[in-house]
Amino acid sequence: MTKWEYLTAPLLVHNTKQILDNFGADGWELVQVVPGPNNPEQLVAYFKREKQ
């Protein structure tokens, strides 16, 4: 059975591509982007990758 680890990170709108590329290079797969809990304009990205 595959085991996963998860990560949440703020997603800065002015630097989105670089942030996503950096996480992707480390093996993280973007699962979802949602508005932040305290500020809907602040985005939160959820990532997952197979646990080693």
Secondary structure, DSSP 4 states (H G I P E B T S, - for coil): ---EEEEEEEE-GGGHHHHHHHHHHTT-EEEEEEE-SS-TTSEEEEEEEE--
